[in-house]
Amino acid sequence: MSTAEPGREENMPEGTAGPLLQVDCVTKNFRGLRALSNISFDLMENRILGLIGPNGAGKTTLFDVINGVYAPDAGQVLFKGEKISGRRTYHSARLGLARTHQVVRPLSELSVRENAIVGACFGRKNLRLKEAGPVADEVLEAVGLAPLAAKPAGALNVAQKKRLEMARALASQPYLLLLDEVLAGLNPTEMDAMLHTVRAIRDHGITIIMIEHVMRAIMSVSDHVVVLDHGEMIAQGSPREVAENTKVVEAYLGRPEDAERLQEEV
Amino acid sequence: MALLETKDLTSGYGELQILWGVDLTLEQGILTCMVGSNGVGKTTLLRTVMGLIKPWKGQVLFDGRDVTRLSAHEKASLGLVLVPEGRQLFTDMTVRENLELGANPRRARQKAAKNLERVFDLFPRLKERERQKAGTLSGGEQQMVAVARGIMAEPALLMIDELSLGLSPVLTFSLFRALRLLGNQGYTILLVEQNVHLALKVSDYAYILNEGKVELSGPPTEIQGNDKVRAAYLGI
């Protein structure tokens, strides 16, 4: 990725101090259920934001609102100052927002390289096939899949498929990359290698939001952490700050008072 | 001798490896809890022990016998009973019918009458509602039916997946209280639970599972307050 540094190119506002992404009072309901309640945070360029929370906290729903799968019922999402909430997913892709999915679905019968080419063709610049090739080669190099470029995607193992999922997103030359559980199912060695890759992507100027359950990993890689619980943002701050936050500890481990009361009653 | 042992138990779904070599020892008549954050492999562990997922590697020993390759129904007939996450009741059948179905294994049939009395003692509310369709009960009452159905199966080992999931605090208390009573009556129980405080409070022995491996084990008094517990949930 030495020449294609997708976050550092022409369309980038020069010297602006404003946040790359602003999530502003976002609320999303599914029928009666409040999946997201009044969520607000800013994300500065070139940072890694960890998005954590117990099952059903609303993490993936927040990704869905940020990249346009759902329109929020209230609030808005601004990307580089432009309102993107309520627009379609391809609109945010054009602006430079890419996403990976928890369950990876490569185009199995196409080669690894062709999968990355598809990402480049439907990305920020809408590249023609001829231009997409070199971009694909660069991102495959960046995620360590270059030696497997000619293989059918369906023949990759889990760790390689996760990397291909990232390569497809990176090929769209995004400014902001949303990673949904890219570490799930990896062994400790693969996990360390993936974290190294994530940091390298950030070092090339791409801002990242990661959803992750592997807490040791997310706490080590994130600059800033946002914690959701039952659709509410219960804390944000440095990894250390949120790990010591009482609300966060209780969301994960339960409330000690409940256990005290139980003892009295049994 | 331990009632249930797992050695280097390894499994997952498709290509995804979830368990990375779990060693577990459950003593007869002991209430053991397995706690850990979501996604660490607790449910997968129960499903693998039960035989709903084939182990990739390792062993499951039950009462000294290697049962690793037995199917779920063969294990059920030996007395391994799983109360699954989300309860999985027959919602169009009555409470009573759900309970009677629990007594289907051969070993349980003769004891059905005695066990029914026992579960109505434990959960008087189910006695009041025995003719009601299970689907019309509250979440906590349905969880009571699920646990009661497990007891009707005359379990040698009762495994419960997420007792408190989605329940109000009041019903959570009454279920945990019932669980402790079952422990006192000599049942061997393996409880999988996210709420670490409640689980440690009712259990005799505890395991902390993290990233598909046992992080820590011991009596709850030793586990409580160990920095590794918070680290297992929060990473630091």
Interface residues (C-beta under 8 A of the other chain):
Chain A: P54 N55 N157 V158 A184 G185 N187 P188 H213 V214 M215 R216 A217 I218 M219 S220 P239 R240 V242 A243 V248 V249 Y252 L253 G254 R255 P256 D258 A259 R261 L262 Q263 E265 V266
Chain B: G12 E15 L16 Q17 I18 W20 S37 N38 G39 V40 P169 T172 F173 F176 R177 R180 Q194 N195 V196 H197 L198 L200 K201 V202 E211 V229 R230 A231 A232 Y233 L234 G235 I236
